[in-house]
Amino acid sequence: QVQFVESGGGLVQPGGSLRLSCAASGFMLDYYTIAWFRQAPGKEREGVSCIFSTDGSTYYADSVKGRFTVSTDNAKNTVYLQMNSLKPEDTAVYFCARSNLAMLGFTPTLDPREYKYWGQGTQVTVSS
C-alpha cells in the first residue's frame, strides 16, 4: 500500500526557512518521479518541484526556482523540500505525490493528473 507522511510544516517569518519531509512506504523511490505541490485557500493546486531519485534530476516551478531545493535520501525512502527565503505567498498546504508509472528516465512534469498517490499535506504559514 503506497503511503506518504509529510512533516516539517509550521509558522515562519518572511525570509525564514523550513524543511519539509515526505516519508514514503509501500514502494521504493527508484524509477518514480516524486513531486511537491501546494494549495492555498481558494486557489488551485500548484506544482512546486519534482525529482527523479534514480539519477537526481530535478525540476522547479519558476515561482520557487533559486529558493527551494528538492532532494532524496533513498536509504530512508524519504523526499525533502528545503525552502529558503520564504515569502507570504508561499503560505499553503504542501503535498508530496508519486507519479502514476515507474519510468526508465526523468520526465519533468508538475501536472497533478500525472500523480496518482498523494500524502495528507502539511501546513506552511509565512507571516510576521
All heavy atoms as an XYZ file, in Angstrom:
987
protein
N       0.848     -1.185      0.000
C       0.000      0.000      0.000
C       0.885      1.237      0.000
O       1.673      1.461      0.903
C      -0.903     -0.003      1.225
C      -1.887      1.136      1.280
C      -2.778      1.064      2.509
O      -2.619      0.169      3.340
N      -3.695      1.995      2.626
N       0.724      2.061     -1.023
C       1.531      3.262     -1.151
C       1.026      4.320     -0.174
O      -0.172      4.637     -0.159
C       1.469      3.803     -2.583
C       2.219      5.131     -2.685
C       2.033      2.784     -3.560
N       1.924      4.834      0.622
C       1.563      5.877      1.575
C       2.689      6.898      1.691
O       3.854      6.577      1.478
C       1.279      5.287      2.965
C      -0.001      4.492      3.053
C      -0.309      4.046      4.469
O       0.591      3.699      5.231
N      -1.575      4.062      4.830
N       2.290      8.122      2.043
C       3.244      9.182      2.334
C       2.882      9.821      3.665
O       1.705      9.991      3.967
C       3.203     10.276      1.268
C       3.635      9.828     -0.091
C       2.708      9.583     -1.080
C       4.977      9.658     -0.387
C       3.097      9.177     -2.334
C       5.384      9.257     -1.645
C       4.438      9.010     -2.619
N       3.900     10.225      4.399
C       3.689     11.010      5.604
C       4.560     12.253      5.493
O       5.792     12.163      5.502
C       4.044     10.221      6.875
C       3.879     11.117      8.103
C       3.164      8.980      6.993
N       3.894     13.411      5.346
C       4.619     14.679      5.271
C       4.780     15.261      6.669
O       3.908     15.086      7.533
C       3.886     15.692      4.394
C       3.755     15.303      2.942
C       2.335     14.973      2.565
O       1.597     14.477      3.430
O       1.947     15.217      1.409
N       5.850     15.987      6.873
C       6.092     16.664      8.140
C       7.017     17.855      7.898
O       7.575     17.997      6.804
C       6.712     15.713      9.167
O       7.948     15.223      8.699
N       7.141     18.687      8.914
C       8.072     19.803      8.831
C       7.431     21.152      8.601
O       8.117     22.175      8.603
N       6.132     21.176      8.390
C       5.464     22.457      8.199
C       5.385     23.242      9.497
O       5.710     22.736     10.575
N       4.961     24.486      9.382
C       4.820     25.325     10.565
C       4.707     26.782     10.211
O       4.490     27.134      9.044
N       4.859     27.619     11.223
C       4.784     29.073     11.061
C       6.211     29.631     11.017
O       7.031     29.322     11.896
C       4.018     29.690     12.217
C       3.976     31.218     12.297
C       3.258     31.802     11.087
C       3.312     31.665     13.598
N       6.492     30.452     10.024
C       7.829     31.034      9.880
C       7.679     32.476      9.396
O       6.722     32.808      8.703
C       8.682     30.193      8.900
C       8.091     30.199      7.510
C      10.129     30.651      8.882
N       8.617     33.305      9.781
C       8.590     34.706      9.347
C       9.100     34.826      7.910
O       9.870     33.986      7.439
C       9.446     35.559     10.274
C       8.897     35.683     11.681
C       9.712     36.655     12.523
O      10.847     36.985     12.194
N       9.121     37.124     13.609
N       8.660     35.876      7.208
C       9.201     36.107      5.856
C      10.720     36.150      5.879
O      11.327     36.733      6.787
C       8.606     37.469      5.480
C       7.334     37.537      6.257
C       7.626     36.846      7.567
N      11.316     35.514      4.888
C      12.766     35.411      4.823
C      13.323     34.184      5.520
O      14.515     33.883      5.383
N      12.484     33.483      6.270
C      12.927     32.310      7.000
C      12.979     31.053      6.140
O      12.740     31.091      4.925
N      13.272     29.933      6.816
C      13.437     28.651      6.125
C      12.667     27.544      6.838
O      12.455     27.606      8.055
C      14.921     28.264      6.076
O      15.679     29.196      5.351
N      12.287     26.555      6.065
C      11.693     25.333      6.587
C      12.163     24.176      5.705
O      12.437     24.371      4.516
C      10.161     25.374      6.544
C       9.407     26.161      7.618
C       7.920     26.161      7.297
C       9.666     25.606      9.008
N      12.220     22.990      6.298
C      12.496     21.788      5.514
C      11.348     20.817      5.704
O      11.083     20.364      6.821
C      13.815     21.125      5.895
C      14.172     20.001      4.932
C      15.517     19.355      5.196
N      15.457     18.358      6.251
C      16.297     17.327      6.360
N      17.264     17.173      5.474
N      16.178     16.483      7.358
N      10.682     20.502      4.609
C       9.606     19.519      4.636
C      10.154     18.134      4.332
O      11.082     17.982      3.533
C       8.534     19.878      3.609
C       7.939     21.280      3.682
C       6.830     21.434      2.644
C       7.425     21.592      5.075
N       9.560     17.132      4.964
C       9.926     15.739      4.712
C       8.708     14.980      4.215
O       7.574     15.261      4.624
C      10.441     15.081      5.993
O      11.588     15.721      6.480
N       8.960     14.015      3.368
C       7.904     13.152      2.828
C       8.421     11.722      2.896
O       9.227     11.307      2.064
C       7.583     13.562      1.395
S       6.503     12.434      0.507
N       7.985     10.998      3.920
C       8.420      9.617      4.108
C       7.485      8.687      3.343
O       6.278      8.686      3.593
C       8.422      9.273      5.587
N       8.055      7.925      2.420
C       7.265      7.036      1.572
C       7.314      5.600      2.087
O       8.347      5.157      2.617
C       7.783      7.082      0.139
N       6.222      4.884      1.908
C       6.179      3.468      2.240
C       5.327      2.740      1.207
O       4.516      3.348      0.521
C       5.622      3.248      3.653
O       4.310      3.749      3.749
N       5.559      1.425      1.103
C       4.802      0.624      0.150
C       5.435      0.535     -1.218
O       4.915     -0.178     -2.095
N       6.524      1.261     -1.444
C       7.255      1.193     -2.700
C       8.618      1.826     -2.465
O       8.840      2.525     -1.477
C       6.513      1.928     -3.823
C       6.593      3.429     -3.729
C       7.450      4.149     -4.545
C       5.830      4.124     -2.797
C       7.543      5.530     -4.442
C       5.915      5.496     -2.689
C       6.777      6.205     -3.513
N       9.545      1.608     -3.415
C      10.856      2.247     -3.356
C      10.876      3.419     -4.320
O      10.262      3.392     -5.378
C      11.951      1.250     -3.714
C      12.003      0.033     -2.791
S      12.195      0.476     -1.050
C      13.830      1.199     -1.068
N      11.605      4.468     -3.946
C      11.610      5.693     -4.736
C      12.165      5.519     -6.148
O      11.785      6.252     -7.066
C      12.428      6.775     -4.021
C      11.874      7.282     -2.688
C      12.821      8.324     -2.103
C      10.479      7.851     -2.844
N      13.051      4.564     -6.327
C      13.700      4.373     -7.621
C      12.686      4.247     -8.757
O      11.699      3.508     -8.641
C      14.571      3.116     -7.607
C      15.799      3.295     -6.749
O      16.224      4.444     -6.567
O      16.319      2.286     -6.243
N      12.968      4.991     -9.841
C      12.212      4.932    -11.088
C      10.848      5.610    -11.021
O      10.092      5.545    -11.984
C      12.073      3.497    -11.601
C      13.416      2.837    -11.816
C      13.854      1.815    -10.989
C      14.263      3.297    -12.818
C      15.105      1.242    -11.171
C      15.510      2.722    -13.009
C      15.922      1.694    -12.181
O      17.148      1.132    -12.361
N      10.552      6.258     -9.893
C       9.343      7.074     -9.822
C       9.726      8.538     -9.682
O      10.740      8.877     -9.075
C       8.482      6.677     -8.630
C       7.817      5.323     -8.781
C       8.375      4.198     -8.184
C       6.646      5.187     -9.518
C       7.776      2.957     -8.323
C       6.038      3.946     -9.655
C       6.612      2.841     -9.060
O       6.009      1.618     -9.204
N       8.901      9.413    -10.233
C       9.045     10.841    -10.006
C       8.194     11.221     -8.806
O       7.013     10.849     -8.723
C       8.606     11.645    -11.240
O       9.459     11.304    -12.340
C       8.696     13.135    -10.974
N       8.801     11.913     -7.878
C       8.106     12.405     -6.692
C       8.024     13.920     -6.799
O       9.025     14.583     -7.088
C       8.826     12.019     -5.400
C       9.096     10.510     -5.356
C       8.011     12.471     -4.190
C       7.857      9.653     -5.366
N       6.845     14.439     -6.592
C       6.637     15.883     -6.728
C       6.090     16.476     -5.443
O       5.467     15.794     -4.627
C       5.672     16.168     -7.871
N       6.357     17.763     -5.303
C       5.744     18.566     -4.252
C       4.747     19.523     -4.916
O       5.081     20.184     -5.896
C       6.786     19.372     -3.494
C       7.625     18.569     -2.549
C       8.858     18.035     -2.783
C       7.291     18.224     -1.202
N       9.301     17.371     -1.674
C       8.366     17.471     -0.685
C       6.184     18.465     -0.382
C       8.368     16.969      0.618
C       6.192     17.961      0.908
C       7.271     17.225      1.401
N       3.556     19.569     -4.344
C       2.532     20.504     -4.759
C       2.126     21.344     -3.551
O       2.403     20.984     -2.409
C       1.291     19.757     -5.281
C       1.497     19.058     -6.594
C       2.076     17.798     -6.631
C       1.110     19.644     -7.781
C       2.274     17.137     -7.844
C       1.297     19.006     -8.996
C       1.881     17.744     -9.020
N       1.445     22.430     -3.818
C       0.892     23.232     -2.722
C      -0.460     23.775     -3.135
O      -0.744     23.944     -4.322
C       1.842     24.358     -2.336
C       2.062     25.412     -3.420
C       3.146     26.388     -2.967
N       3.379     27.436     -3.958
C       4.337     28.345     -3.873
N       5.180     28.340     -2.830
N       4.478     29.254     -4.813
N      -1.272     24.039     -2.133
C      -2.591     24.607     -2.386
C      -2.916     25.611     -1.301
O      -2.974     25.271     -0.110
C      -3.656     23.514     -2.440
C      -5.004     24.013     -2.907
C      -5.935     22.889     -3.321
O      -5.739     21.739     -2.944
N      -6.935     23.206     -4.112
N      -3.118     26.844     -1.721
C      -3.515     27.908     -0.817
C      -5.041     28.007     -0.819
O      -5.697     27.596     -1.787
C      -2.898     29.225     -1.262
N      -5.622     28.565      0.235
C      -7.086     28.670      0.310
C      -7.646     29.419     -0.895
O      -7.160     30.491     -1.260
C      -7.316     29.453      1.603
C      -6.116     29.156      2.434
C      -4.976     29.044      1.467
N      -8.641     28.814     -1.530
C      -9.293     29.456     -2.655
C      -8.534     29.406     -3.961
O      -8.962     30.004     -4.954
N      -7.403     28.705     -3.959
C      -6.590     28.622     -5.181
C      -6.454     27.178     -5.637
O      -6.655     26.242     -4.861
C      -5.211     29.225     -4.934
C      -5.233     30.718     -4.664
C      -3.825     31.296     -4.643
C      -3.840     32.794     -4.455
N      -2.468     33.370     -4.458
N      -6.088     27.021     -6.896
C      -5.862     25.687     -7.436
C      -4.548     25.109     -6.918
O      -3.643     25.846     -6.526
C      -5.832     25.756     -8.963
C      -7.175     26.073     -9.587
C      -7.142     25.935    -11.101
O      -6.060     25.659    -11.653
O      -8.195     26.115    -11.722
N      -4.482     23.789     -6.960
C      -3.244     23.128     -6.569
C      -2.140     23.482     -7.559
O      -2.352     23.450     -8.767
C      -3.457     21.616     -6.517
C      -2.324     20.850     -5.891
C      -2.759     19.449     -5.525
N      -3.769     19.465     -4.471
C      -4.187     18.377     -3.832
N      -3.694     17.192     -4.159
N      -5.101     18.457     -2.896
N      -0.977     23.820     -7.035
C       0.136     24.299     -7.848
C       1.336     23.378     -7.682
O       1.718     23.054     -6.552
C       0.511     25.718     -7.408
C       1.735     26.285     -8.073
C       2.235     27.570     -7.412
O       1.817     27.862     -6.282
O       3.056     28.262     -8.025
N       1.942     22.979     -8.776
C       3.164     22.197     -8.716
C       4.342     23.049     -8.313
O       4.492     24.177     -8.807
N       5.181     22.540     -7.415
C       6.320     23.284     -6.888
C       7.632     22.734     -7.433
O       8.460     23.482     -7.949
C       6.326     23.217     -5.348
C       7.594     23.846     -4.788
C       5.090     23.892     -4.783
N       7.801     21.424     -7.326
C       9.062     20.818     -7.731
C       8.868     19.320     -7.880
O       7.931     18.750     -7.308
C      10.139     21.095     -6.672
O      11.362     20.493     -7.026
N       9.766     18.686     -8.649
C       9.745     17.229     -8.726
C      11.171     16.711     -8.862
O      12.080     17.441     -9.266
C       8.860     16.720     -9.847
S       9.296     17.259    -11.502
N      11.333     15.435     -8.516
C      12.650     14.813     -8.538
C      12.537     13.360     -8.965
O      11.557     12.673     -8.648
C      13.327     14.916     -7.145
C      14.768     14.399     -7.202
C      12.513     14.200     -6.074
C      15.588     14.771     -5.973
N      13.545     12.923     -9.723
C      13.653     11.529    -10.152
C      14.847     10.973     -9.408
O      15.989     11.267     -9.755
C      13.861     11.485    -11.662
C      13.807     10.115    -12.265
C      12.654      9.353    -12.187
C      14.897      9.602    -12.945
C      12.595      8.096    -12.767
C      14.847      8.345    -13.529
C      13.702      7.583    -13.437
N      14.579     10.197     -8.357
C      15.651      9.816     -7.439
C      16.693      8.909     -8.077
O      17.818      8.832     -7.598
C      15.065      9.140     -6.196
O      14.476      7.899     -6.545
N      16.346      8.237     -9.157
C      17.281      7.300     -9.775
C      18.555      8.006    -10.241
O      19.653      7.460    -10.113
C      16.613      6.591    -10.960
O      15.428      5.942    -10.485
C      17.535      5.578    -11.597
N      18.393      9.228    -10.779
C      19.576      9.966    -11.217
C      19.673     11.361    -10.607
O      20.575     12.120    -10.954
C      19.633     10.058    -12.739
C      18.467     10.830    -13.337
O      17.683     11.429    -12.573
O      18.329     10.830    -14.573
N      18.747     11.711     -9.735
C      18.799     13.007     -9.052
C      18.309     14.174     -9.865
O      18.441     15.328     -9.441
N      17.707     13.919    -11.021
C      17.192     15.017    -11.841
C      16.078     15.753    -11.106
O      15.261     15.130    -10.433
C      16.659     14.484    -13.164
O      17.682     13.904    -13.921
N      16.069     17.069    -11.272
C      15.075     17.894    -10.590
C      14.459     18.906    -11.539
O      15.007     19.212    -12.599
C      15.692     18.646     -9.402
O      16.765     19.479     -9.897
C      16.240     17.698     -8.356
N      13.321     19.427    -11.102
C      12.612     20.451    -11.886
C      11.868     21.332    -10.903
O      11.348     20.852     -9.888
C      11.636     19.787    -12.854
C      10.831     20.734    -13.690
C      11.396     21.359    -14.796
C       9.508     21.006    -13.379
C      10.662     22.233    -15.574
C       8.764     21.879    -14.156
C       9.343     22.480    -15.250
O       8.609     23.354    -16.016
N      11.836     22.649    -11.200
C      11.208     23.603    -10.286
C      10.269     24.535    -11.036
O      10.533     24.931    -12.178
C      12.269     24.455     -9.589
C      13.214     23.669     -8.722
C      14.417     23.187     -9.223
C      12.898     23.398     -7.393
C      15.278     22.444     -8.436
C      13.757     22.665     -6.589
C      14.941     22.190     -7.126
O      15.794     21.464     -6.324
N       9.197     24.909    -10.365
C       8.351     25.973    -10.883
C       9.116     27.288    -10.799
O       9.945     27.483     -9.901
C       7.071     26.063    -10.063
N       8.817     28.191    -11.709
C       9.517     29.479    -11.723
C       9.344     30.237    -10.408
O      10.237     30.975     -9.983
C       9.002     30.335    -12.880
C       9.472     29.828    -14.236
O      10.445     29.032    -14.273
O       8.867     30.220    -15.249
N       8.212     30.043     -9.771
C       7.901     30.799     -8.547
C       8.815     30.436     -7.377
O       8.918     31.205     -6.416
C       6.441     30.580     -8.150
O       6.187     29.194     -7.957
N       9.477     29.287     -7.443
C      10.320     28.856     -6.319
C      11.772     28.629     -6.735
O      12.616     28.337     -5.879
C       9.769     27.571     -5.663
C       8.324     27.768     -5.247
C       9.916     26.370     -6.583
N      12.063     28.755     -8.016
C      13.413     28.480     -8.512
C      14.418     29.387     -7.815
O      14.211     30.591     -7.690
C      13.456     28.691    -10.021
C      14.584     27.995    -10.735
C      14.404     28.127    -12.238
C      13.195     27.376    -12.733
N      13.047     27.460    -14.210
N      15.499     28.790     -7.334
C      16.529     29.543     -6.629
C      16.286     29.674     -5.138
O      17.180     30.089     -4.393
N      15.089     29.335     -4.688
C      14.767     29.418     -3.248
C      14.521     28.045     -2.638
O      14.827     27.827     -1.468
C      13.529     30.292     -3.031
C      13.678     31.708     -3.532
C      12.488     32.572     -3.097
N      11.228     32.094     -3.665
C      10.169     31.765     -2.926
N      10.227     31.843     -1.609
N       9.057     31.364     -3.527
N      13.942     27.139     -3.402
C      13.603     25.802     -2.908
C      14.546     24.776     -3.522
O      14.969     24.908     -4.674
C      12.174     25.426     -3.290
C      11.090     26.192     -2.570
C      11.361     27.313     -1.805
C       9.768     25.785     -2.676
C      10.359     28.008     -1.150
C       8.745     26.465     -2.024
C       9.043     27.579     -1.264
N      14.833     23.730     -2.740
C      15.665     22.635     -3.222
C      15.021     21.317     -2.831
O      14.729     21.085     -1.649
C      17.077     22.709     -2.628
O      17.672     23.970     -2.951
C      17.949     21.592     -3.180
N      14.831     20.445     -3.817
C      14.260     19.124     -3.560
C      15.394     18.098     -3.571
O      16.345     18.214     -4.351
C      13.181     18.779     -4.599
C      13.743     18.710     -6.012
C      12.469     17.475     -4.239
N      15.289     17.118     -2.681
C      16.325     16.088     -2.590
C      15.707     14.799     -2.056
O      14.564     14.795     -1.592
C      17.464     16.539     -1.680
O      16.991     16.758     -0.368
N      16.471     13.732     -2.146
C      16.002     12.451     -1.619
C      17.086     11.796     -0.775
O      18.278     12.045     -0.956
C      15.615     11.466     -2.728
O      16.788     11.128     -3.485
C      14.568     12.035     -3.651
N      16.652     10.968      0.146
C      17.528     10.054      0.878
C      16.957      8.672      0.606
O      15.985      8.251      1.257
C      17.534     10.378      2.363
C      18.500      9.493      3.150
O      18.808      8.371      2.687
O      18.932      9.921      4.219
N      17.522      7.999     -0.388
C      16.943      6.725     -0.799
C      17.040      5.673      0.301
O      16.177      4.787      0.394
C      17.627      6.226     -2.072
C      17.194      7.010     -3.298
O      16.499      8.021     -3.180
N      17.625      6.575     -4.456
N      18.051      5.765      1.134
C      18.177      4.807      2.233
C      17.016      4.931      3.214
O      16.601      3.941      3.823
C      19.499      5.008      2.951
N      16.501      6.152      3.348
C      15.365      6.390      4.242
C      14.043      6.422      3.474
O      12.984      6.627      4.082
C      15.545      7.709      4.993
C      16.731      7.712      5.939
C      16.817      9.039      6.694
C      17.985      9.028      7.670
N      18.096     10.320      8.407
N      14.125      6.269      2.138
C      12.923      6.327      1.298
C      12.125      7.614      1.558
O      10.899      7.608      1.675
C      12.031      5.105      1.514
C      11.452      4.579      0.220
O      12.105      4.560     -0.816
N      10.198      4.142      0.268
N      12.858      8.706      1.628
C      12.277      9.994      2.020
C      12.697     11.080      1.036
O      13.838     11.098      0.569
C      12.713     10.366      3.440
O      12.223      9.365      4.354
C      12.156     11.728      3.856
N      11.760     11.965      0.760
C      11.997     13.119     -0.106
C      11.893     14.378      0.749
O      11.035     14.457      1.644
C      10.972     13.165     -1.249
C      11.252     14.347     -2.177
C      10.992     11.855     -2.030
N      12.757     15.342      0.468
C      12.792     16.580      1.235
C      12.539     17.780      0.323
O      12.842     17.749     -0.871
C      14.147     16.748      1.914
C      14.518     15.616      2.829
C      15.350     14.591      2.397
C      14.018     15.561      4.131
C      15.684     13.536      3.234
C      14.345     14.518      4.973
C      15.175     13.505      4.515
O      15.498     12.464      5.351
N      12.030     18.832      0.914
C      11.909     20.114      0.232
C      12.462     21.178      1.166
O      11.826     21.513      2.175
C      10.465     20.428     -0.152
C      10.277     21.693     -0.976
C      10.890     21.511     -2.380
C       8.794     22.066     -1.106
N      13.641     21.662      0.849
C      14.246     22.748      1.614
C      13.750     24.072      1.049
O      13.923     24.340     -0.142
C      15.776     22.683      1.523
C      16.493     23.809      2.224
C      16.331     23.757      3.736
O      16.426     22.692      4.340
N      16.072     24.907      4.359
N      13.117     24.864      1.886
C      12.518     26.118      1.448
C      13.212     27.270      2.156
O      13.157     27.371      3.386
C      11.023     26.120      1.760
C      10.280     24.917      1.192
S       8.501     25.008      1.420
C       8.390     24.952      3.201
N      13.873     28.105      1.387
C      14.579     29.280      1.919
C      13.938     30.562      1.393
O      13.174     30.536      0.430
C      16.051     29.230      1.505
C      16.772     28.022      2.049
O      16.448     27.518      3.120
N      17.768     27.546      1.304
N      14.287     31.664      2.021
C      13.772     32.980      1.610
C      12.269     32.948      1.423
O      11.725     33.418      0.417
C      14.461     33.426      0.312
O      15.861     33.458      0.464
N      11.584     32.404      2.393
C      10.147     32.220      2.274
C       9.412     33.559      2.235
O       9.820     34.537      2.883
C       9.632     31.350      3.419
C       9.907     29.851      3.237
C       9.789     29.124      4.566
C       8.960     29.273      2.214
N       8.332     33.558      1.456
C       7.504     34.747      1.262
C       6.079     34.446      1.725
O       5.657     33.286      1.735
C       7.473     35.125     -0.216
C       8.836     35.305     -0.856
C       8.703     35.543     -2.350
C      10.060     35.683     -3.015
N       9.923     35.902     -4.488
N       5.322     35.474      2.066
C       3.921     35.220      2.460
C       3.135     34.452      1.393
O       2.266     33.637      1.741
C       3.370     36.631      2.653
C       4.565     37.430      3.073
C       5.708     36.866      2.276
N       3.450     34.667      0.148
C       2.725     33.962     -0.911
C       3.087     32.480     -1.010
O       2.476     31.741     -1.792
C       2.958     34.631     -2.270
C       4.410     34.871     -2.617
C       4.861     36.292     -2.284
O       4.510     36.807     -1.191
O       5.594     36.881     -3.126
N       4.059     32.035     -0.222
C       4.361     30.602     -0.145
C       3.436     29.883      0.838
O       3.482     28.649      0.944
C       5.811     30.376      0.293
C       6.819     30.872     -0.718
O       6.612     30.647     -1.930
O       7.824     31.484     -0.300
N       2.614     30.624      1.545
C       1.682     30.029      2.502
C       0.705     29.112      1.787
O       0.032     29.514      0.836
C       0.911     31.125      3.250
O       1.838     31.887      4.039
C      -0.154     30.525      4.156
N       0.645     27.860      2.236
C      -0.207     26.854      1.598
C      -0.077     25.541      2.357
O       0.800     25.393      3.216
C       0.208     26.638      0.144
N      -0.935     24.587      1.997
C      -0.731     23.205      2.408
C       0.135     22.550      1.334
O      -0.163     22.654      0.137
C      -2.064     22.449      2.554
C      -1.807     20.994      2.923
C      -2.939     23.123      3.607
N       1.204     21.915      1.775
C       2.149     21.286      0.858
C       1.947     19.770      0.873
O       1.862     19.160      1.938
C       3.583     21.623      1.255
C       3.976     23.031      0.865
C       3.443     24.131      1.519
C       4.863     23.266     -0.176
C       3.779     25.422      1.141
C       5.217     24.554     -0.560
C       4.673     25.622      0.104
O       5.015     26.902     -0.267
N       1.881     19.205     -0.332
C       1.653     17.782     -0.513
C       2.810     17.167     -1.306
O       3.345     17.803     -2.212
C       0.381     17.529     -1.326
C      -0.868     18.116     -0.754
C      -1.250     19.419     -1.042
C      -1.696     17.344      0.049
C      -2.416     19.968     -0.527
C      -2.873     17.873      0.565
C      -3.230     19.182      0.282
N       3.141     15.917     -0.995
C       4.013     15.168     -1.894
C       3.155     14.124     -2.616
O       2.095     13.707     -2.120
C       5.180     14.519     -1.166
S       4.738     13.381      0.142
N       3.630     13.729     -3.779
C       2.861     12.812     -4.608
C       3.806     11.981     -5.468
O       4.911     12.422     -5.800
C       1.895     13.587     -5.497
N       3.346     10.792     -5.853
C       4.144      9.880     -6.672
C       3.550      9.754     -8.063
O       2.309      9.668     -8.208
C       4.200      8.494     -6.034
C       5.294      7.592     -6.583
C       4.992      6.135     -6.338
N       4.056      5.632     -7.357
C       3.664      4.368     -7.413
N       4.104      3.495     -6.513
N       2.845      3.981     -8.361
N       4.422      9.694     -9.049
C       3.955      9.537    -10.423
C       3.181      8.237    -10.594
O       3.361      7.270     -9.864
C       5.141      9.569    -11.388
O       6.063      8.535    -11.083
N       2.312      8.245    -11.593
C       1.478      7.076    -11.831
C       2.296      5.838    -12.171
O       1.985      4.730    -11.723
C       0.519      7.364    -12.979
C      -0.480      8.445    -12.638
O      -0.750      8.701    -11.473
N      -1.004      9.116    -13.646
N       3.343      6.038    -12.990
C       4.094      4.903    -13.523
C       5.571      5.011    -13.179
O       6.109      6.115    -13.042
C       3.950      4.851    -15.050
C       2.530      4.702    -15.599
C       2.556      4.823    -17.118
C       1.912      3.393    -15.161
N       6.222      3.865    -13.062
C       7.676      3.827    -12.976
C       8.249      4.034    -14.375
O       7.682      3.560    -15.361
C       8.133      2.491    -12.413
N       9.333      4.815    -14.444
C       9.918      5.152    -15.740
C      11.417      4.887    -15.719
O      12.042      4.897    -14.663
C       9.674      6.634    -16.053
C       8.226      7.052    -16.039
S       7.275      6.303    -17.386
C       7.886      7.271    -18.763
N      11.985      4.689    -16.908
C      13.425      4.495    -17.002
C      14.166      5.820    -16.977
O      15.349      5.871    -16.649
C      13.781      3.726    -18.279
C      13.310      2.268    -18.320
C      13.671      1.629    -19.650
C      13.912      1.479    -17.164
N      13.472      6.893    -17.334
C      14.097      8.210    -17.357
C      13.174      9.259    -16.786
O      11.995      9.007    -16.519
N      13.736     10.459    -16.587
C      13.010     11.559    -15.959
C      12.198     12.315    -16.981
O      12.720     12.772    -17.993
C      14.028     12.496    -15.294
C      13.421     13.657    -14.558
C      12.376     13.479    -13.679
C      13.935     14.938    -14.709
C      11.834     14.552    -12.971
C      13.410     16.018    -14.004
C      12.358     15.821    -13.140
N      10.918     12.447    -16.703
C      10.043     13.309    -17.489
C       9.499     14.362    -16.544
O       8.563     14.098    -15.787
C       8.894     12.510    -18.106
O       9.432     11.464    -18.917
C       8.010     13.420    -18.956
N      10.090     15.547    -16.543
C       9.655     16.554    -15.573
C       8.245     17.045    -15.875
O       7.963     17.518    -16.976
C      10.678     17.680    -15.753
C      11.219     17.496    -17.118
C      11.195     16.028    -17.386
N       7.384     16.894    -14.910
C       6.031     17.397    -15.054
C       5.477     17.776    -13.701
O       5.733     17.092    -12.705
C       5.114     16.359    -15.722
O       3.782     16.880    -15.781
C       5.086     15.046    -14.954
N       4.742     18.850    -13.664
C       4.037     19.277    -12.458
C       2.535     19.306    -12.717
O       1.791     20.067    -12.092
C       4.553     20.646    -12.000
C       6.005     20.641    -11.522
C       6.465     22.057    -11.171
C       6.187     19.720    -10.310
N       2.106     18.457    -13.645
C       0.673     18.285    -13.908
C       0.127     17.301    -12.881
O       0.523     16.131    -12.882
C       0.484     17.749    -15.326
C      -0.980     17.579    -15.696
O      -1.830     17.634    -14.784
O      -1.262     17.392    -16.880
N      -0.775     17.732    -12.001
C      -1.261     16.825    -10.948
C      -1.922     15.562    -11.501
O      -1.994     14.547    -10.799
C      -2.243     17.673    -10.154
C      -2.571     18.838    -11.024
C      -1.386     19.058    -11.901
N      -2.384     15.582    -12.749
C      -3.010     14.393    -13.333
C      -2.005     13.267    -13.562
O      -2.400     12.107    -13.747
C      -3.677     14.768    -14.663
C      -4.839     15.745    -14.515
C      -5.318     16.231    -15.847
N      -4.290     16.991    -16.561
C      -4.463     17.530    -17.751
N      -5.611     17.364    -18.383
N      -3.484     18.214    -18.334
N      -0.714     13.586    -13.537
C       0.322     12.574    -13.718
C       0.709     11.894    -12.410
O       1.589     11.036    -12.401
C       1.564     13.214    -14.345
C       1.325     13.801    -15.726
C       0.949     12.754    -16.755
O       1.422     11.599    -16.631
O       0.175     13.075    -17.667
N       0.058     12.272    -11.320
C       0.412     11.741    -10.000
C      -0.799     11.079     -9.380
O      -1.864     11.681     -9.258
C       0.946     12.867     -9.108
C       2.244     13.425     -9.644
C       2.245     14.448    -10.585
C       3.467     12.904     -9.239
C       3.443     14.934    -11.110
C       4.660     13.395     -9.753
C       4.634     14.399    -10.688
O       5.810     14.874    -11.207
N      -0.599      9.831     -8.981
C      -1.734      9.036     -8.514
C      -1.837      8.993     -7.001
O      -2.936      8.998     -6.453
C      -1.610      7.604     -9.051
C      -2.728      6.664     -8.628
C      -2.567      5.302     -9.262
C      -3.693      4.367     -8.879
N      -3.536      3.029     -9.502
N      -0.698      8.932     -6.307
C      -0.698      8.750     -4.857
C      -0.262     10.053     -4.185
O       0.754     10.639     -4.563
C       0.223      7.608     -4.452
C      -0.196      6.286     -5.017
C       0.381      5.796     -6.183
C      -1.193      5.538     -4.393
C      -0.019      4.582     -6.714
C      -1.584      4.318     -4.921
C      -0.996      3.838     -6.078
O      -1.391      2.639     -6.594
N      -1.005     10.448     -3.161
C      -0.784     11.736     -2.505
C      -0.711     11.574     -1.004
O      -1.404     10.730     -0.422
C      -1.947     12.680     -2.833
C      -2.024     13.041     -4.277
C      -2.495     12.276     -5.301
C      -1.603     14.279     -4.864
N      -2.394     12.963     -6.490
C      -1.855     14.191     -6.254
C      -1.047     15.449     -4.360
C      -1.557     15.236     -7.133
C      -0.753     16.486     -5.232
C      -1.006     16.370     -6.607
N       0.096     12.410     -0.379
C       0.113     12.473      1.063
C      -1.019     13.335      1.587
O      -1.801     13.888      0.815
N      -1.070     13.475      2.912
C      -2.177     14.207      3.545
C      -1.911     15.697      3.623
O      -2.828     16.479      3.891
C      -2.445     13.645      4.944
C      -1.533     14.185      6.041
C      -0.108     13.677      5.958
O       0.217     12.775      5.200
N       0.764     14.269      6.781
N      -0.671     16.106      3.415
C      -0.327     17.516      3.407
C       0.179     18.021      4.744
O      -0.124     17.464      5.798
N       0.977     19.086      4.674
C       1.473     19.764      5.865
C       1.370     21.269      5.638
O       1.689     21.767      4.556
C       2.927     19.339      6.192
O       3.347     19.934      7.414
C       3.900     19.722      5.087
N       0.890     21.977      6.645
C       0.624     23.415      6.511
C       1.912     24.220      6.676
O       2.656     24.027      7.638
C      -0.392     23.859      7.559
C      -0.671     25.353      7.577
C      -1.454     25.819      6.369
O      -2.448     25.200      5.978
N      -1.013     26.923      5.755
N       2.127     25.135      5.753
C       3.216     26.104      5.849
C       2.593     27.494      5.864
O       1.835     27.838      4.958
C       4.196     25.968      4.671
C       5.206     27.119      4.667
C       4.915     24.625      4.726
N       2.900     28.262      6.891
C       2.389     29.625      7.007
C       3.565     30.577      7.151
O       4.387     30.421      8.052
C       1.454     29.759      8.212
O       0.373     28.825      8.093
C       0.885     31.172      8.303
N       3.640     31.539      6.239
C       4.712     32.535      6.266
C       4.079     33.877      6.625
O       3.318     34.457      5.844
C       5.432     32.631      4.922
C       6.609     33.595      5.019
C       5.898     31.252      4.464
N       4.381     34.347      7.816
C       3.744     35.556      8.306
C       4.587     36.174      9.404
O       5.244     35.474     10.175
C       2.347     35.242      8.843
O       1.763     36.381      9.431
N       4.536     37.493      9.470
C       5.225     38.195     10.551
C       4.278     38.454     11.713
O       4.675     39.033     12.733
C       5.814     39.510     10.029
O       4.806     40.297      9.426
